[in-house]
Amino acid sequence: MTVKHTGTRQPTSKDVAALAGVSQSTVSFVINGKSVVAEATRRRVEDAMRKLNYQPNAVARTLKTNRTNIIALFAEMNETFDANETTPYIDAIVKLARRHDYDVIINTTHDGSSALKRLAGKSICDAFILMDVRREDERIATAADLNMPVVLVGRPNNARGLDVVDFDAREAARLAVDELADTNHHHVAMVGYEMESDANEFQYANEFFSGARERAEQRGLTFNIVPRLVDGWTGIQRGADQLLQHADDRLGIIVRQPRPTEWLLRTLNERGLVPGRDLSVVSHCSDLSATSFQWPVTNVSTRPQDVAAQAVSILFERLSGKTDAPHCDLIEPTGITRRGTTVVWPE
C-alpha cells in the first residue's frame, strides 16, 4: 500500500497504520512498548514509522503512559575532569537508552542535590543515572527520596538503598602490579593525585592505590606513590625526578586515566626515555585510549561499555517495576593487555 501526505502535513499514526497494514491501536501499542504485539508486527510498524519519518507526539505519549521516555544523566565535566575517560561511559549510556526508545539529557554541572530536585520537580525525566559518585556524596539523600529509579556509578559510603554499579579497581591494581612482577621488575612508582585533592574522595581511587600497594608488598617490589604538585602536565614534570629515581633498576610506572598517561609519556619523551626499552608503563584506562598514545600502552581496561550496560540494565529493570534488593555490582577487569610499553626483563 502507498500512503501519501501532501504539503507540510506531518505523518500521523493513521498513516503508519495504513502503511503497516494494522490498526491504529496496534501502532499505539508499539509506540508505548506494550508486549502484546507480535514481533513480526512490531517490526512492520517500526519500518513504516521509519519510511514515513514519523515521530510520536511526546506530550500525548506522556499523558497516556505517565512516562517521558527520558533519562537524566549527571556526569561532571570541567577543567579538572578527564573527558577522555568520561565520554565513553556517556556514549554507551546514550546508545543503550536508545535501544529502549529513551533519550538522555545530560547535566554536566556540579549543582549537587539542587539539580536533582529541579529536574525531578519539572517531571521531564523518568529516571536518573549519577556518575562520579563520591564516598560522601551530598546528592545521595536527595536521590533516595525521589521515589524514582536512580542508579549510582561509583560507591558511596551509604547508598541509602539505591542501586550501585562500580568497577573493581582493587583487582585492576593487582593486575597492573602482577604484570610488572611477572616481567621481573624491581620497583613500582605510581602517579598519584594532585597534592591539593583528596585521593580518598572516590572509593575506586582509594582502592586502586591501596590495592597496588598491598600487591607490591606481596610480590616483593618496592612501591612509591608520587603525588602531582600541581594539576596538568606540569605536575608530572615536577614530580619526574621522584617517579624516575629507580629508572636504572627495572622500574615500572603505573598511572590512572588517559590524560595523566599522556602527560607521563610526554615527560618520558622529554627525558629521552623510551617505555618498553628503558622502563615500563602500565595504565588503567580504556582500550581505545591505550592504543591512541604515541606509544600504545599496556593497560587494564576500565570497561566503560560494560559498566554503562549494567547501569542501564538495572535502570530499566526498575522502570519495568522490579523491586528486588538493591544492586551493588562490581564489574571485574577482564585481564591486562600487554603492549609495547612493557619491558620483559631477564630473570
C-alpha positions in Angstrom: 0.0 0.0 0.0 1.2 3.5 -0.8 0.4 6.3 1.6 0.7 9.9 0.6 0.6 13.0 2.6 1.0 16.4 0.9 2.2 19.8 1.7 3.8 20.3 5.1 1.4 17.9 6.9 3.2 15.7 9.4 2.6 11.9 9.1 0.1 10.6 11.7 -0.3 7.2 13.4 -3.2 6.6 10.9 -0.7 6.9 8.1 1.6 4.5 9.9 -1.2 2.0 10.4 -2.2 2.2 6.8 1.3 1.6 5.5 1.9 -1.3 8.0 -1.5 -2.8 7.4 -2.5 -2.8 11.1 -4.9 -0.9 13.3 -4.1 2.5 14.9 -4.4 0.8 18.3 -1.6 -1.6 17.3 0.6 1.3 16.3 -0.1 2.8 19.7 0.9 -0.4 21.4 4.2 -0.4 19.6 4.9 3.2 20.4 4.2 2.7 24.1 6.2 -0.5 24.4 3.3 -2.9 25.1 4.3 -6.5 24.9 1.0 -7.7 23.4 2.3 -7.1 19.8 3.8 -9.9 17.9 7.5 -9.4 17.0 6.8 -9.5 13.2 4.0 -7.0 13.5 6.2 -4.7 15.7 8.9 -4.7 13.0 6.4 -3.9 10.3 5.1 -0.9 12.3 8.6 0.3 13.1 9.6 0.0 9.4 6.5 2.1 8.4 7.5 4.7 11.0 11.0 5.0 9.6 9.7 5.2 6.0 7.3 8.0 6.9 9.8 9.7 9.3 7.0 9.5 11.9 7.8 10.9 15.4 5.3 10.1 18.1 3.9 13.2 19.9 5.9 13.2 23.1 3.4 15.2 25.1 0.5 13.0 24.1 2.5 9.9 24.9 3.4 11.3 28.3 -0.2 12.0 29.1 -1.2 8.4 28.1 1.7 6.5 29.8 2.8 8.9 32.5 6.3 8.4 31.0 8.6 10.9 29.3 11.0 8.3 27.9 13.9 10.4 29.1 16.7 9.6 31.4 18.7 12.3 33.2 22.4 11.6 33.4 24.6 13.5 35.8 28.3 13.5 34.7 30.7 16.1 35.9 32.6 17.8 33.0 35.0 20.6 34.0 38.6 21.5 33.6 39.8 19.1 36.3 37.9 16.1 35.0 39.3 13.8 32.2 36.8 14.0 29.3 38.6 11.2 27.6 37.7 8.9 30.5 34.1 10.1 31.0 33.0 10.3 27.3 33.0 6.5 26.7 30.5 6.0 29.6 28.2 8.8 28.3 28.3 7.5 24.8 27.5 3.9 25.8 24.6 5.0 28.1 23.1 7.2 25.3 23.3 4.3 22.8 21.9 1.7 25.2 19.0 4.0 26.2 18.0 4.5 22.5 17.6 0.7 22.2 14.8 1.2 24.7 13.3 4.2 22.8 14.7 6.5 25.5 16.6 9.7 25.1 19.2 11.1 27.6 19.6 14.6 28.9 23.0 15.3 30.4 23.7 17.6 33.3 27.5 18.3 33.5 27.4 20.9 36.3 28.2 20.2 39.9 24.9 21.6 41.3 24.5 18.7 43.6 21.1 17.9 45.1 19.6 21.2 43.9 19.9 20.0 40.2 18.3 16.7 41.1 15.4 18.4 42.8 15.0 20.8 39.9 14.8 18.1 37.2 12.6 15.8 39.3 10.3 18.7 40.1 9.8 19.5 36.4 8.7 16.0 35.7 10.8 15.9 32.5 12.5 12.5 33.1 11.7 9.0 34.3 14.9 8.1 36.0 18.4 9.2 36.9 22.0 7.9 36.5 24.5 9.6 38.7 28.2 9.3 37.7 31.3 10.4 39.6 29.7 9.4 42.9 31.9 10.3 45.9 32.2 8.4 49.1 30.4 11.2 51.0 28.1 12.5 48.2 25.5 15.0 49.2 23.3 14.0 46.3 22.5 10.5 47.8 20.0 11.6 50.4 18.0 13.6 47.9 18.2 10.9 45.2 16.9 8.3 47.8 13.8 10.5 48.5 12.8 11.0 44.8 10.6 7.9 44.5 12.2 7.4 41.0 14.7 4.9 39.7 18.2 6.1 40.4 21.5 4.2 39.6 24.8 5.3 41.1 28.0 4.8 39.1 30.5 4.7 42.0 30.2 3.6 45.6 29.2 6.0 48.4 29.8 5.0 52.0 26.0 4.8 52.3 23.9 4.2 49.2 20.6 4.6 51.2 19.0 1.7 49.3 19.9 2.9 45.8 21.4 0.6 43.1 25.2 0.9 42.6 27.5 -0.1 39.8 31.2 0.3 40.0 34.5 -1.1 38.6 36.7 -3.4 40.8 39.7 -1.0 41.0 41.4 -3.1 43.6 41.6 -6.0 41.3 42.7 -3.8 38.4 45.6 -2.5 40.5 46.6 -6.1 41.4 46.7 -7.0 37.7 48.9 -4.0 37.0 51.4 -4.9 39.7 51.4 -8.5 38.7 52.3 -7.5 35.1 55.4 -5.8 36.5 56.3 -8.5 38.9 55.9 -11.3 36.3 58.2 -9.4 33.9 60.9 -9.2 36.6 60.7 -5.6 37.7 62.2 -4.4 41.0 60.4 -1.1 41.6 56.9 0.3 41.1 56.1 4.0 41.1 52.6 5.2 40.8 51.4 8.6 39.6 49.2 10.0 42.3 46.5 12.6 42.6 47.2 16.4 42.6 48.5 17.4 46.0 45.5 19.5 47.0 42.9 16.9 46.0 41.7 14.1 48.3 42.6 10.6 47.0 40.0 9.2 49.4 37.2 11.2 47.9 36.3 8.5 45.5 36.2 4.8 46.5 37.6 3.5 43.3 40.7 5.7 43.6 41.3 4.8 47.2 41.0 1.1 46.3 43.3 1.4 43.3 46.1 3.0 45.3 45.7 0.7 48.3 45.3 -2.4 46.1 48.6 -1.6 44.3 50.5 -1.0 47.5 49.3 -4.3 49.0 50.1 -6.3 45.9 53.6 -4.8 45.5 54.4 -5.8 49.1 53.1 -9.3 48.5 55.2 -9.6 45.3 58.4 -8.1 46.9 58.5 -4.9 44.9 59.4 -1.5 46.3 56.4 0.9 45.9 56.1 4.6 45.9 53.1 6.9 45.2 54.2 10.2 43.8 51.6 13.0 44.1 51.4 15.7 41.4 52.4 19.0 42.9 50.0 20.8 40.5 47.4 19.7 38.0 48.3 19.0 34.4 51.5 18.1 32.6 53.5 20.5 34.8 52.5 18.4 37.9 54.1 15.3 36.4 57.1 17.2 35.1 57.8 18.5 38.6 57.5 15.0 40.2 59.5 13.3 37.5 62.7 13.0 39.5 60.9 11.2 42.2 59.0 9.0 39.8 62.2 8.1 38.0 64.5 7.6 40.9 64.8 3.9 40.1 64.8 4.3 36.3 68.2 2.5 36.1 67.0 -0.6 38.0 63.9 -2.2 36.4 61.3 0.4 37.1 57.6 0.1 36.2 55.3 3.1 36.4 51.5 2.7 37.0 49.2 5.6 36.0 45.4 6.1 36.0 43.3 7.8 33.4 44.1 8.9 29.8 45.3 12.5 30.4 47.8 11.7 33.2 49.0 8.8 31.0 49.6 11.2 28.1 51.4 13.7 30.3 53.7 10.9 31.7 54.6 9.7 28.2 55.4 13.3 27.1 57.6 13.7 30.2 59.5 10.5 29.5 60.0 11.5 25.9 61.4 14.9 27.0 64.0 13.0 29.1 64.9 10.6 26.3 63.4 7.6 28.0 61.5 5.0 25.9 58.8 2.9 27.5 59.3 -0.7 26.7 63.1 -0.2 26.4 64.2 1.8 29.5 61.3 1.2 31.8 57.7 0.0 31.7 54.4 2.0 31.8 51.0 0.4 32.7 47.9 2.4 32.5 44.4 1.9 33.9 42.3 3.3 31.1 40.0 2.2 28.3 41.4 0.1 25.4 40.6 2.9 23.0 42.7 5.4 25.0 45.5 2.9 25.5 46.0 2.5 21.7 45.8 6.2 21.0 49.1 7.3 22.5 52.5 7.9 20.9 53.4 4.5 22.4 50.4 2.2 22.7 50.3 1.4 26.4 49.9 -1.8 28.3 46.6 -1.4 30.1 44.0 -2.8 32.4 40.8 -1.6 30.7 38.2 0.3 32.7 35.5 -1.4 30.6 33.3 1.7 30.3 30.8 0.0 28.0 30.2 -2.9 30.4 29.8 -0.5 33.4 27.4 1.5 31.4 25.5 -1.5 30.2 25.0 -2.8 33.8 23.8 0.6 35.0 21.3 0.9 32.1 20.1 -2.7 32.6 19.4 -2.1 36.3 17.6 1.2 35.5 15.2 -0.5 33.0 14.6 -3.3 35.5 13.4 -0.6 37.9 11.4 1.2 35.3 9.6 -2.1 34.5 8.6 -2.4 38.1 11.1 -4.8 39.5 11.5 -4.3 43.3 14.2 -6.8 44.4 17.1 -5.9 46.7 19.3 -3.1 45.7 22.2 -3.9 43.5 25.9 -3.3 44.4 27.6 -4.7 41.3 31.3 -4.7 40.8 32.4 -5.1 37.1 35.6 -7.2 37.1 38.6 -6.5 34.9 39.0 -9.0 32.1 42.8 -9.1 32.4 45.7 -7.0 31.2 46.7 -6.3 27.6 50.4 -6.2 27.2 51.6 -3.7 24.6 54.9 -2.2 23.7 55.4 -0.3 26.9 56.3 -3.4 29.0 59.9 -4.4 29.3 60.3 -8.2 29.8 63.5 -8.2 31.9 65.6 -11.4 32.1 65.3 -13.4 35.4 
